[in-house]
Amino acid sequence: MDLSQNIPAYLVKKKNIVRLILFTAAFALVFINIYAPFGVTTWFNISKLELLFYSSLVILTGVLVVVISRIIMYQSTKKGKTISIGRYLLWIAMEIISMSLFYTLYEVLILHDPRAVDEVIKISIQNTALVLLIPYTVTWLYFAWIDNKEKLEAIEEGTFEKVEPKGMIAFKDEKGIMRITIKVEDLLYLQGADNYVTIYYSNHQKQEKFLLRNTLKRLESTLKPFEIIRCHRSFMVNFQKVKIIERSKEGLRIKLNTQPLIEVPVSKTYTEVVFQLFGQSH
């Protein structure tokens, strides 16, 4: 397992965090009442009904540790921060330690446990680990199963969208099937002809091309956020590569910052849009 890899997105979904907290609380309540891990029935003369009451109170207050922890985790990811698997496991370890310390204080200060404090802490950590790790493992497997199930259903229905890495453009054919993925910085321009689009891009300082069965019209809305704009009925250009716009006898020409120099025509229909964008970027 690569601990530097980010955790799956489903682990920090709001609804899954709520499910995790509720399942953990329910499991802990059942676990304590059936297993009686902290030895309360041995050290303290209480009935099963009293055990249920006290354990419910302890579990509800103890689960606050998980609630606060998961809120912090959710807010961190919401702000764009990523959590690696290693950091996530460390996070769980801190939850176990925090909750076990809470249970230790409860036993020592409230129940006046006659055992030595270090022994109470040791037993509390062991039992808290069981209380948290079992439901955490079960919910992780369940969330993974649900996520894979939803992806398989989306693939079967043809609605699955693969998230491309930042700075990458996925080009799909007319059937929505991804054919090639290119870095934005490597894309030069596109030339359309009937139902085909030729994609020109640089690869290790060499200019290459890829023929895609699609139309510029279909690709236009998808490429607009990347500043790949229409400059001609048959051309789209990566504006990050534009060096000069030149007027000649044949009309306006866009010259790209490439070696060898590439020229792309600009039609009257798109002149205003091209000049507006060129003025904003320079």
Buried (B, 14 or more C-beta within 10 A) or exposed (E): EEEEEBBBEBBBBEEBBEBBBEBBBEBBBEBBBEEBBBBBEEBBEBEEEEBBEBBBEBBEEBBEBBBEBBEEBBEEBEEEEEBBBBBBEEBBEEBBBBBBBBBBBBBBEEBEBEEEEEEBBBBBBEBBBBBBEBBBEBBBEBBEEEBEEEEEEEEEEEEEEEEEEEEEBBBBBEEEEEBBEBEBEBBBBBBBEEEBBBBBBBEEEEEEEBEBBBBBEBBBEEBEEBBBBBBBEBBBBBBBBBEEBEEEEEEBBBBBEBEEEBEBBBBEEBBEEBEEBBEEEE
